[in-house]
Amino acid sequence: MIIGIPKEIKTNENRVSLLPVGVELLKACGHSVLVETNAGSGSGFADDEYKTAGAEIISTPAEVYKKSDMIIKVKEPLKVEYELIRENQIIFTYFHFAASEELTKAMVDSKCVAIAYETVQEKSGQLPLLTPMSEVAGRMAIQDGARYLEKLHGGKGILLGGVPGVEPAKVVILGGGIVGTNAAKMAAGLGARVSILDISLERLRYLDDVMPKNVITLMSNPANIRNEISLADLVVGAVLIPGAKAPNLITRDMLKLMKKGSVIVDVAVDQGGCVETIHPTTHEEPIYEIEGVIHYGVANMPGGVPMTSTKALTNATLPYVLKIANSDFPQIAKVNEEIRKGINILNGKIVYKQVAEAFDLPFSNIDDIL
Ligand SMILES: NC(=O)c1ccc[n+]([C@@H]2O[C@H](COP(=O)([O-])OP(=O)(O)OC[C@H]3O[C@@H](n4cnc5c(N)ncnc54)[C@H](O)[C@@H]3O)[C@@H](O)[C@H]2O)c1
């Protein structure tokens, strides 16, 4: 199989979808790898390292797409990339379709095989390709949230951990999954008072067991959310309903309950966000203010720490890349349920229910197509 690695073009996205060692392993299995010039430079990997590992360096994205059977990316294709994608070409990347009808329709029209990292799912229900980036984003949410709480950056001027004799800040985390747990660990480690709200009692029991004493757990319901955000200095949005748009847990009206100069970091913005007033922002212009509350909505947070993120991502994706490359498509989709669950669009049809429902578009059963 010919595998293509284009350079990411989303604003300030410095990650790359494959390390030189990934090239080496794919070559050892008999595949060819085409890497776009400078694809890895933002993560600290030079073209020469890819060349030494056995890749061919290609100067234009058009050529990479044209020659490749499978494209491996990090972020969803952008408008200029839509027309480069062709029928039956496998595109393996984060898509987050439920957040963009335009992208969904473009991939349907292209008739490609869209395998979304975020919906590849293990039998246990775990999302193995979302996990590493959620770990990074959860930890960053506190690092970035702390920065925007500083006066110079528009915040109320409060130190997360306080100091002896001065109380620490209060951090409220909506959703106690991977993002929420990593955010809680960081915030608690810095000495903040932390609450985690989730709808899963089982998850709350687990968190209550493993978290330190400055973390409390609460059932997620409108009354608890209203009360908690009115006391919060920093709110982290970390909910997920796999493949679907995030539920709106903080409405525009509820913002009035929050303290001026407090900060919301809505990590779930890539699934539409769990705060009504959030919209996607970039690393260049990460924040804006509504009702005196700072909103941070960077949709590709891990892109800000590419050295860490690229390694964390490719540690998780490479085994799946090898599985897809080493067996003919659609055979792998028939025998491997984890990969089958990753397929969102196939043969111009939407085969992931929540994506079809998000835009009221027709849904097709993947087994009928395979
Ligand atoms: N912005 C970024 O750069 C970035 C990076 C990584 C992940 N994410 C996003 O962060 C979000 C969270 O990811 P995750 O890996 O932690 O997911 P996860 O599945 O591990 O956790 C989600 C949690 O949300 C809980 N939940 C669902 N509905 C809820 C509700 N109404 N109230 C409270 N909790 C609720 C679930 O029970 C679960 O525990 C996703 O949207 C993911 O795409 C964004």
The ligand as a Tripos MOL2 file, in Angstrom:
@<TRIPOS>MOLECULE
LIG
   44    48     1     0     0
SMALL
NO_CHARGES

@<TRIPOS>ATOM
      1 N1         -9.9880   20.9010   22.2850 N.am      1 LIG1
      2 C1         -9.0970   19.9410   22.1440 C.2       1 LIG1
      3 O1         -7.9780   20.1850   21.6930 O.2       1 LIG1
      4 C2         -9.4230   18.5340   22.5660 C.ar      1 LIG1
      5 C3         -8.4130   17.5740   22.7350 C.ar      1 LIG1
      6 C4         -8.7640   16.3080   23.1980 C.ar      1 LIG1
      7 C5        -10.0930   16.0050   23.4600 C.ar      1 LIG1
      8 N2        -11.0540   16.9600   23.2550 N.ar      1 LIG1
      9 C6        -12.4760   16.7390   23.5380 C.3       1 LIG1
     10 O2        -12.7000   16.7070   24.9450 O.3       1 LIG1
     11 C7        -13.9500   16.0740   25.1730 C.3       1 LIG1
     12 C8        -13.8310   15.0680   26.3100 C.3       1 LIG1
     13 O3        -13.0170   13.9650   25.9020 O.3       1 LIG1
     14 P1        -12.6840   12.7300   26.8820 P.3       1 LIG1
     15 O4        -11.6390   11.9470   26.2000 O.co2     1 LIG1
     16 O5        -12.4480   13.2070   28.2420 O.co2     1 LIG1
     17 O6        -14.0470   11.9230   26.8350 O.3       1 LIG1
     18 P2        -14.4770   10.7570   27.8720 P.3       1 LIG1
     19 O7        -15.4660    9.9090   27.1500 O.co2     1 LIG1
     20 O8        -13.2920   10.1070   28.4890 O.co2     1 LIG1
     21 O9        -15.2260   11.5560   29.0310 O.3       1 LIG1
     22 C9        -16.4310   12.2140   28.8270 C.3       1 LIG1
     23 C10       -17.1600   12.2210   30.1440 C.3       1 LIG1
     24 O10       -18.2850   13.0950   29.9910 O.3       1 LIG1
     25 C11       -19.2980   12.5480   30.8190 C.3       1 LIG1
     26 N3        -20.5700   13.1880   30.4760 N.ar      1 LIG1
     27 C12       -21.4250   12.9410   29.4540 C.ar      1 LIG1
     28 N4        -22.5040   13.7440   29.5460 N.ar      1 LIG1
     29 C13       -22.3100   14.5130   30.6580 C.ar      1 LIG1
     30 C14       -23.0600   15.5270   31.2870 C.ar      1 LIG1
     31 N5        -24.2560   15.9160   30.8120 N.pl3     1 LIG1
     32 N6        -22.5620   16.1020   32.4150 N.ar      1 LIG1
     33 C15       -21.3640   15.7250   32.9190 C.ar      1 LIG1
     34 N7        -20.6110   14.7470   32.3740 N.ar      1 LIG1
     35 C16       -21.0850   14.1580   31.2540 C.ar      1 LIG1
     36 C17       -19.2210   11.0520   30.5390 C.3       1 LIG1
     37 O11       -19.9010   10.3010   31.5320 O.3       1 LIG1
     38 C18       -17.7090   10.8390   30.5540 C.3       1 LIG1
     39 O12       -17.2300   10.4950   31.8330 O.3       1 LIG1
     40 C19       -14.3280   15.4670   23.8160 C.3       1 LIG1
     41 O13       -15.2580   16.3040   23.1580 O.3       1 LIG1
     42 C20       -13.0370   15.4430   23.0570 C.3       1 LIG1
     43 O14       -13.2320   15.4450   21.6490 O.3       1 LIG1
     44 C21       -10.7290   18.2070   22.8010 C.ar      1 LIG1
@<TRIPOS>BOND
     1     1     2 1
     2     2     3 2
     3     2     4 1
     4     4     5 ar
     5     4    44 ar
     6     5     6 ar
     7     6     7 ar
     8     7     8 ar
     9     8     9 1
    10     8    44 ar
    11     9    10 1
    12     9    42 1
    13    10    11 1
    14    11    12 1
    15    11    40 1
    16    12    13 1
    17    13    14 1
    18    14    15 2
    19    14    16 1
    20    14    17 1
    21    17    18 1
    22    18    19 2
    23    18    20 1
    24    18    21 1
    25    21    22 1
    26    22    23 1
    27    23    24 1
    28    23    38 1
    29    24    25 1
    30    25    26 1
    31    25    36 1
    32    26    27 ar
    33    26    35 ar
    34    27    28 ar
    35    28    29 ar
    36    29    30 ar
    37    29    35 ar
    38    30    31 1
    39    30    32 ar
    40    32    33 ar
    41    33    34 ar
    42    34    35 ar
    43    36    37 1
    44    36    38 1
    45    38    39 1
    46    40    41 1
    47    40    42 1
    48    42    43 1
@<TRIPOS>SUBSTRUCTURE
     1 LIG1         1 GROUP 0 **** ****
